[in-house]
Amino acid sequence: MKIKNNSGFSLAEVMVAAALLGAVSLGVVRLIDNMSKSQKSFETSSELTLINNAIAQTLTNERACEQTFGGVNFGVDTSVNVIRNATGTDIYRVGNNYGNRTVNLLGLDIENVTLNNDGASKSGTFDLVVRMEKASRQAQGIKNISKRITVSVVTNLGDAFVSCFNSAAGATKNTCENIGGTFDMASQNCTLVNYPGIGAIPDTLAGQQEAVSQRYINNLLDELDGRYLVKGVEDLGDAVPANTTTIGNSAAGDSVILNSSLQVNGLAVFNEHVELANGKYLSMQSDKSLKTNIKPLSGVLEKIKKVDGVSFSWKENGSKDIGVIAQSLKKVFPDLVVTDHNSEFLMVKYPQLSAVNLQAVKELSDRNKSLESEVRMLRSALCELHPNLKVCLKR
């Protein structure tokens, strides 16, 4: 005999509904928990990169580099304990924690020292290995991370640190040698030498400029043109597009530093990943005054179930990655997929996916509230018939 309340629900129906609600609620809780863990893990990984970039950026300042490595002997010392800025203030010290998610700086090791004897001094490079630990208990994946920063230095003949050798000094050295001069690494001065058919180098700047032969100037211009202003060499496509100028040569390890604002009135293509310095961020305009036809997303949960988050390896280099398949996403959210104008490959607007995820969580929340309301109604009806049940006594 089935027990029913005045609304016609049987006890079995009530228990099945309660069990379904419990399963759905547990699934929602686990989904939100996994999303929270993934977000925190991503934030911690980002902080590791930001800290490493901040150290690298600090060491590009010649004075800060000297404050950090002053007193180091590269034939003996294998590490330093602190990174200092140009005024000598400690900004990163081994053993301290940094970042919102607590990144512990484990060590600053000196490895792969390569020094060449230039006669009165030595010059070369070494790797500063920045060892960090994800100290947060909620961080996932590998806990200890090591990143390498290559530093150029000048030492005396006994391998004791003298100065840092930054990109500006490197450009001066190349220019000096290209016009036949001799560059002194320790003092970073260029000494011009006599060329065939030319007498002693004059003392005046005008005389020195006049003494340098046109042949050496032409060689220097050819080198600059071939190395730093190569037209139509590097591009995503195999064919070289017209009206394309490439600055630098990635094969030669060139870097371009802009100490001012950069505005791009067109498509910007990056063949490598983009790294941001500590505390910096990417932002996009999203002001309401710039938009029209604003409508909330609806039916997101049903659509997002048709898209899988996948892990994969890139065919080009075998590197592992995670993401979504653009073709699957295009079927349910076509506005989030665009086509590369060069390769015709599909590309995903990953930042806009956050709006989809946000709406999905809200829809889950609404469903959960609806189910909770139904359970309360069922419990009330059940307890009217059986007030001594455990579920009724706990109220």
CORQUI-V932239 format. One record per residue. RES is the residue in one letter. OMEGA is omega as a letter, one per 20 degrees, with the letter a starting at -180 (NA if undefined). NEAR is the number of other ideal C-beta (glycine too) atoms within 8 Angstrom. D_LAST is the distance of its C-alpha to the last C-alpha in Angstrom with 1 decimal. Layout:
res: <RES:RES>
omega: <OMEGA:OMEGA>
near: <NEAR:NEAR>
d_last: <D_LAST:D_LAST>
//
This chain:
res: <M:K:I:K:N:N:S:G:F:S:L:A:E:V:M:V:A:A:A:L:L:G:A:V:S:L:G:V:V:R:L:I:D:N:M:S:K:S:Q:K:S:F:E:T:S:S:E:L:T:L:I:N:N:A:I:A:Q:T:L:T:N:E:R:A:C:E:Q:T:F:G:G:V:N:F:G:V:D:T:S:V:N:V:I:R:N:A:T:G:T:D:I:Y:R:V:G:N:N:Y:G:N:R:T:V:N:L:L:G:L:D:I:E:N:V:T:L:N:N:D:G:A:S:K:S:G:T:F:D:L:V:V:R:M:E:K:A:S:R:Q:A:Q:G:I:K:N:I:S:K:R:I:T:V:S:V:V:T:N:L:G:D:A:F:V:S:C:F:N:S:A:A:G:A:T:K:N:T:C:E:N:I:G:G:T:F:D:M:A:S:Q:N:C:T:L:V:N:Y:P:G:I:G:A:I:P:D:T:L:A:G:Q:Q:E:A:V:S:Q:R:Y:I:N:N:L:L:D:E:L:D:G:R:Y:L:V:K:G:V:E:D:L:G:D:A:V:P:A:N:T:T:T:I:G:N:S:A:A:G:D:S:V:I:L:N:S:S:L:Q:V:N:G:L:A:V:F:N:E:H:V:E:L:A:N:G:K:Y:L:S:M:Q:S:D:K:S:L:K:T:N:I:K:P:L:S:G:V:L:E:K:I:K:K:V:D:G:V:S:F:S:W:K:E:N:G:S:K:D:I:G:V:I:A:Q:S:L:K:K:V:F:P:D:L:V:V:T:D:H:N:S:E:F:L:M:V:K:Y:P:Q:L:S:A:V:N:L:Q:A:V:K:E:L:S:D:R:N:K:S:L:E:S:E:V:R:M:L:R:S:A:L:C:E:L:H:P:N:L:K:V:C:L:K:R>
omega: <a:r:a:r:a:a:r:r:r:r:r:r:r:a:r:r:r:r:r:r:r:a:r:a:r:r:r:r:a:r:r:r:r:r:r:r:a:r:a:r:r:r:r:r:r:r:r:r:a:r:r:r:r:r:r:r:r:a:r:r:a:a:r:r:r:r:a:a:r:a:a:r:a:r:a:a:a:a:r:a:a:r:a:r:a:a:r:r:r:r:r:a:r:r:a:r:a:r:a:a:r:r:a:r:a:a:r:a:r:a:r:r:r:a:r:a:r:r:a:a:r:r:a:a:r:r:r:a:a:a:a:a:r:a:a:r:a:r:a:r:a:a:a:a:r:r:a:r:r:a:r:a:r:r:r:a:r:r:r:a:r:a:r:a:a:a:r:r:r:r:r:r:a:r:r:a:r:r:r:a:r:a:r:a:a:a:a:r:r:r:r:r:a:r:r:r:a:a:a:r:a:r:a:r:a:r:r:r:r:a:a:a:r:a:r:r:r:r:r:r:r:a:r:a:a:a:a:r:a:a:r:a:a:r:a:a:r:a:r:a:r:r:r:r:r:r:a:a:a:r:r:r:a:r:r:a:r:r:r:a:r:r:r:r:a:a:r:a:r:r:r:r:a:r:r:r:a:r:a:a:r:r:r:r:a:a:a:a:a:a:r:a:a:r:r:r:a:r:a:a:a:r:a:r:a:r:a:r:a:r:a:r:r:a:a:a:r:a:a:a:r:r:r:r:a:a:r:a:a:a:a:r:a:a:a:a:r:a:r:a:r:a:a:r:r:r:a:r:a:r:a:r:a:r:r:r:r:a:r:r:r:r:r:r:r:r:a:r:r:r:r:r:r:r:r:r:r:r:r:r:a:a:r:a:a:a:a:r:a:a:r:a:a:a:NA>
near: <2:6:8:6:10:4:5:5:11:8:9:7:8:13:8:8:11:11:8:9:12:8:8:11:11:8:8:12:8:8:9:9:8:8:10:8:10:9:8:12:12:8:10:14:9:8:13:14:11:14:16:12:12:12:13:9:8:12:14:9:10:10:7:13:14:11:11:12:11:7:5:10:10:14:6:6:8:6:8:11:6:10:13:10:10:7:5:6:6:7:8:12:9:9:5:8:8:10:11:5:12:10:15:11:16:8:9:15:9:14:9:6:10:7:10:7:6:9:4:6:13:13:12:10:10:13:11:14:12:14:12:15:10:15:8:9:3:8:12:6:7:5:7:9:10:8:10:9:11:8:12:10:16:11:14:9:8:7:11:9:12:9:10:12:10:11:8:7:10:10:8:11:12:9:10:11:10:10:11:9:10:8:12:12:12:10:5:10:6:11:8:10:8:6:10:3:3:8:3:4:10:9:5:6:5:7:10:12:7:7:11:11:8:5:6:12:10:8:9:11:8:8:10:9:9:6:10:9:8:12:7:10:8:6:11:7:7:2:5:7:8:5:4:9:8:12:6:10:10:8:4:7:5:9:6:6:6:5:3:4:3:5:4:6:3:4:5:5:5:6:6:4:4:6:6:9:9:7:5:6:5:5:4:5:5:4:6:5:4:6:7:3:4:5:4:4:8:5:6:11:10:7:10:10:6:8:12:6:6:8:5:8:7:8:4:4:4:7:6:7:8:7:9:11:9:10:7:11:13:11:7:10:10:7:6:11:13:6:8:10:4:7:6:5:6:10:9:11:10:6:6:9:11:7:8:13:9:8:12:11:10:8:10:11:9:8:11:11:8:8:12:10:8:10:11:8:8:12:13:8:13:15:12:7:7:8:6:5:9:5:9:12:7:5:6>
d_last: <27.6:24.9:21.8:21.3:19.3:21.3:21.4:23.1:20.7:21.1:18.6:20.9:20.8:17.0:17.1:20.1:18.6:15.5:18.2:20.4:17.9:17.2:21.0:21.8:19.3:20.9:24.3:23.7:22.7:25.7:28.0:27.1:27.5:30.9:32.1:31.3:33.2:36.1:36.4:36.5:39.0:41.2:41.1:42.2:45.0:46.1:46.3:48.5:50.9:50.9:51.8:54.6:55.9:55.9:58.0:60.3:60.8:61.5:64.2:66.0:67.0:70.2:69.8:66.2:67.3:70.1:67.8:65.5:68.2:70.9:72.2:71.0:73.6:72.8:74.9:72.9:69.4:66.6:63.9:63.1:60.1:59.7:60.2:61.9:62.6:66.0:65.9:65.0:61.4:59.0:56.4:55.3:55.5:54.9:51.8:50.0:46.8:46.9:44.8:41.2:40.1:42.2:45.4:47.5:51.2:52.5:56.2:59.2:61.7:65.3:66.3:69.0:71.6:74.6:77.5:80.9:84.0:85.5:88.4:87.5:83.7:81.0:78.5:75.7:71.9:69.1:65.4:62.9:59.9:56.7:54.2:50.5:47.2:43.7:42.1:38.6:36.2:34.8:38.3:39.1:42.4:45.5:45.0:48.7:50.7:54.5:56.3:60.1:62.0:65.8:67.8:71.6:73.5:77.1:78.1:81.3:83.3:81.3:78.0:76.8:74.8:76.9:75.0:72.6:74.1:72.0:72.6:74.9:77.2:77.1:78.3:81.1:82.1:82.3:84.3:86.7:87.4:87.8:90.6:92.2:91.1:89.9:86.4:85.7:82.1:82.1:83.4:82.3:85.7:87.8:91.5:93.7:96.5:99.8:100.0:103.1:105.8:104.0:105.3:103.2:99.9:100.5:98.7:97.6:94.5:96.6:99.1:96.4:94.9:98.4:99.2:96.3:97.8:96.5:96.0:93.3:91.6:91.5:90.0:87.3:86.5:86.4:83.9:81.7:81.8:81.1:78.3:76.5:77.3:77.4:77.3:75.3:74.5:70.7:68.5:65.6:68.0:71.1:73.4:74.3:73.4:76.0:75.7:73.5:74.0:72.4:72.3:72.5:72.7:69.5:71.7:73.4:70.1:70.8:68.3:68.3:66.8:66.4:66.1:65.3:63.2:63.5:63.1:63.2:64.0:63.4:61.7:61.1:61.0:60.1:61.3:59.4:55.9:55.4:54.5:53.4:54.2:51.6:49.5:51.0:49.2:49.9:49.0:49.5:49.9:46.7:47.3:46.0:49.5:51.1:49.0:49.0:47.3:43.9:41.2:37.8:37.7:35.8:35.1:35.3:33.0:35.1:38.3:37.3:36.5:40.2:41.2:41.1:41.2:44.1:46.1:49.9:53.3:55.8:59.1:61.2:60.5:57.9:55.4:51.7:49.2:46.0:45.4:45.3:48.0:49.5:50.5:46.8:45.5:48.3:47.2:43.8:44.5:48.3:48.3:47.3:50.4:54.0:57.3:59.6:62.8:64.9:63.5:61.6:58.6:55.1:53.2:49.6:48.3:45.8:44.8:43.7:41.4:39.0:38.4:37.6:35.1:33.5:33.1:31.8:28.9:28.1:28.2:25.8:23.4:23.7:23.1:20.0:18.6:19.6:18.0:14.7:15.1:16.1:13.2:10.7:13.3:13.6:10.0:10.1:13.5:12.7:10.1:12.8:15.1:13.4:10.5:11.2:10.7:9.1:7.3:5.7:5.5:3.8:0.0>
//
